[in-house]
């Protein structure tokens, strides 16, 4: 079993507080869902390893991101649970990449988030740019720190 920084509860709690602060500050300007993909990977790790107390903090972070960006409560949690139960097992059957799986999970999460965003809020002029910038930031942040 490989261990990463998300297995450390102190690092995870600090990361989730950082995500909450960054989303509070960035929602004033333009990046509404910053680091939601990293929060999804934390959700995936907590479910896979059965860290239930840490999972509670991840769900609270998702709730804060949803309320801050105007989404309905628990939509990101339900999207993450859907991806964990239905999509990730089929990805494991199709692909055998161990190092790239988390990056693919982040891309799939943002695809689902984009669909939810378009259905609930609608498509704006800079929506594609915001999603693309958030994906790039999440992939870089995940690659460097986790």
C-alpha positions in Angstrom: 0.0 0.0 0.0 1.5 3.3 -1.1 1.1 6.2 1.3 0.9 9.9 0.3 0.3 13.2 2.0 -3.4 12.7 2.1 -3.0 9.8 4.6 -1.7 12.3 7.1 -4.7 13.9 8.9 -2.9 17.0 9.9 -1.8 17.6 6.3 -5.3 16.9 5.1 -6.9 19.2 7.6 -4.4 22.0 6.7 -5.1 21.4 3.0 -8.9 21.6 3.4 -8.6 24.8 5.4 -6.3 26.2 2.6 -8.9 25.2 0.0 -11.7 26.9 1.9 -9.6 30.1 2.3 -8.5 30.1 -1.4 -12.1 29.6 -2.5 -13.3 32.4 -0.3 -10.7 34.8 -1.7 -10.9 33.6 -5.3 -14.7 33.8 -5.5 -14.5 37.5 -5.3 -12.5 37.7 -8.5 -13.1 34.8 -10.9 -11.9 31.3 -10.0 -15.0 29.9 -8.3 -14.2 26.2 -7.8 -10.4 26.3 -7.3 -8.8 23.0 -6.0 -12.1 21.1 -6.1 -10.3 18.3 -7.9 -7.7 17.9 -5.1 -10.6 17.8 -2.7 -12.1 15.0 -4.8 -8.9 13.0 -4.6 -8.9 13.5 -0.8 -12.5 12.2 -0.8 -11.4 9.2 -2.9 -8.5 8.5 -0.6 -10.7 8.8 2.6 -13.3 6.4 1.2 -10.8 3.9 -0.1 -8.8 3.8 3.2 -11.9 4.3 5.4 -10.8 7.5 7.1 -14.3 8.5 8.2 -13.4 11.5 10.3 -11.3 12.9 7.6 -14.1 12.2 5.1 -16.4 14.4 7.2 -14.0 17.3 6.8 -13.8 16.7 3.1 -17.6 16.8 2.8 -17.7 20.0 4.8 -15.2 21.5 2.4 -17.3 20.4 -0.5 -20.3 22.0 1.2 -18.4 25.3 1.6 -17.3 25.2 -2.1 -20.9 24.5 -3.2 -22.4 27.3 -1.1 -19.7 29.7 -2.1 -20.1 29.0 -5.8 -23.9 28.9 -5.9 -24.4 25.1 -6.4 -27.0 23.1 -4.5 -25.7 21.6 -1.3 -24.3 18.0 -1.5 -24.0 18.0 -5.3 -20.2 17.7 -5.3 -20.4 15.0 -2.7 -23.0 13.0 -4.7 -20.9 13.5 -7.8 -17.8 12.3 -6.1 -19.7 9.3 -4.7 -21.1 8.5 -8.1 -17.6 8.6 -9.7 -16.2 6.5 -6.8 -18.9 3.8 -7.1 -19.5 3.6 -10.9 -16.8 5.2 -12.9 -13.6 4.4 -11.1 -14.1 0.6 -11.2 -14.7 0.7 -14.9 -11.5 2.8 -15.3 -9.6 0.2 -13.3 -10.8 -2.5 -15.7 -9.9 -0.5 -18.8 -6.6 1.1 -17.9 -3.6 -0.2 -15.9 -1.9 3.1 -15.3 -1.0 3.4 -11.6 0.7 6.8 -11.8 -1.9 8.5 -14.0 -5.1 7.3 -12.4 -5.5 10.3 -10.0 -5.0 12.7 -12.9 -7.7 11.0 -14.9 -10.0 11.0 -11.9 -9.5 14.8 -11.6 -10.4 15.3 -15.3 -13.5 13.1 -14.9 -14.5 15.0 -11.8 -14.2 18.3 -13.7 -16.2 16.9 -16.6 -19.0 16.0 -14.2 -18.7 19.3 -12.4 -19.0 21.1 -15.7 -22.2 19.2 -16.5 -23.7 20.1 -13.1 -22.6 23.7 -13.5 -24.2 24.0 -16.9 -27.5 22.4 -15.7 -27.9 24.4 -12.6 -26.3 27.8 -13.2 -25.9 28.0 -17.0 -23.1 28.6 -19.3 -21.4 32.0 -19.1 -18.9 33.7 -21.4 -15.8 32.7 -19.5 -17.0 29.3 -18.2 -14.6 27.2 -20.4 -11.7 29.4 -19.5 -12.4 29.1 -15.7 -12.8 25.3 -15.9 -9.6 24.9 -18.0 -7.6 27.2 -15.6 -8.9 25.2 -12.6 -8.0 21.9 -14.2 -4.5 23.1 -14.8 -4.1 24.5 -11.3 -5.4 21.3 -9.8 -3.1 19.1 -11.8 -0.1 21.1 -11.0 -1.0 21.4 -7.3 -1.7 17.7 -7.1 1.6 16.8 -8.9 3.8 19.0 -6.8 2.4 18.7 -3.3 0.6 15.4 -3.0 
